[in-house]
Amino acid sequence: MFRSLNHIYAQIIDDSAHHTLAAAADSELKLKANGKKKSDVAALVGEIIAQRAKEKGIGAVVFDRGGYKYHGRVKALAEAARKGGLGF
């Protein structure tokens, strides 16, 4: 996952094949995210990445928070992905 000041992104990557299996970003949610807090938008991204992982048959991943502390938007994304059925 990557977060910037205004945006948040999540990818599921196969490191051995160097291939992205699934991705989600808050830029996909322009209408849904309008007027919501950043942590709520991060939770939506977590739900989307979990759904796309399920569609590809992926049940468990390693969560790389990219050096960011586990709170706020990072925590919201992770908990929403877990709630959506993605195991860490």
N, C-alpha and C positions, 0 to 999 in steps of 0.2 A: 504494500500500500504506500501511497505517497500523498502527503497533504501540503498544500501551500497556504498562503494567507487567506485565500478566498475559495479554494477548490479542494476536492478530495477524489482520489482515484484508487481503484483496487484491480489487481490482476492475479490470475492463477497461471503460473509459468511452469513448464516442464524443463527443469534445469539441464537434464541430460540431453534433451533434443534441442534446447534453446528455442522453444516455441511457446507462444502465449496461447493458453487453452481457453481462457475466458477473461473478460474485462468489463469493468463498469466504472462510470464516472458521473459526477454530479452535473456535468454539462448536458447529459441525456435527460435530466429532470427539469428542464427550464420552466415548464408550466407547473409541475407538481411542487417544485421547491420555492416557488414565488412566495415570499413573506415568511418562510420558516427559518428557525434558528439553524446554525451550522451543524450542531450535533444531531438535529432531526434529519437534516439532509444526509449526513454521514450514515445514519441508521438506514435510510432508504437505499443508499449505495450498498450497504452490507446485505440487505435483503435481496437486491438484484444480483449481486455476485453469488450468493448462495443458491438462488434459483437457477442461474446459468451453469453453476457447477453441477447441480442435480441433473440438468438436462444432458450434460456431457458424461454423467456417470461417475463424477468425482465426489467422494464422501469425506475425505480427510486431506488436510493441507498443513503446511507449516506456516504459521503467521509471522511474517517479517514486518515489524512495525517501523523499520527504517531508521531506528535510533530515536524515534519520538517516544516521549513518555506515554505510558498506558493510562491515559485519562482523557476526558473531553471527547473530541471527535474520533480519536483512535479507538477508545473504549466503546463508543456508540456503534461504530462500524463493526467491531469484532463481536460484540454481543448480539447485534442484529443478524450477523452471518451465522453465529451459533444457533440462534433461535430459528433460523431458516433451514437448519439441518446440516450445516457444514462443521465438520469436526476439526479441532486444532490439536 
